[in-house]
């Protein structure tokens, strides 16, 4: 289960770097979005 959290956090960090976003609160929000829409950057971008 911890691997899934690490994968989510890594994906969120990568997404934030590409979008120029910073902050733990935004990363947590993005991780929640990943739970809902999956690991698709386009879908995460639309949901964010």
N, C-alpha and C positions, 0 to 999 in steps of 0.2 A: 504494500500500500504506500509505503514511503517513496518508492521509486516513481509512482504515479505523481505524487506531489512534487518531487524534484523535476520531473519531466514538464509538468505544468508551469512551475516557477521558471525554469530555463526558457521555455517557449515565451512566457510573458516578458522576461528580460530581453529576449531577442526582438520581440515585437516592439517593445518600448524604445529600444535603441534605434530601430529603423524609423520609428515615428517621432523620435526626439522627445519622448516623454520621460519624466523622472518622478520618483516618489513611491513610497511603500504603499500608500493608499490606492494609487492608480494601479500598481501591480496586483494588489489583492482584488480590485474590481475586475481587472482583465482576467485573472485566474477564475473568478466566478463566471465570467462570460465564457471562458473555455469549457467549463463544466456544462454549460447549456448548449453551445454550438459546435464544440469540438475544436480540433487543431487546424482550422482553415483561416489563414490570415485575412482573406477578404471578408469572411463572415464576422470575424472578430472586429475588424475595422468598422463594418456597418453597425454592429451592435454597440460599439463603444461610442 
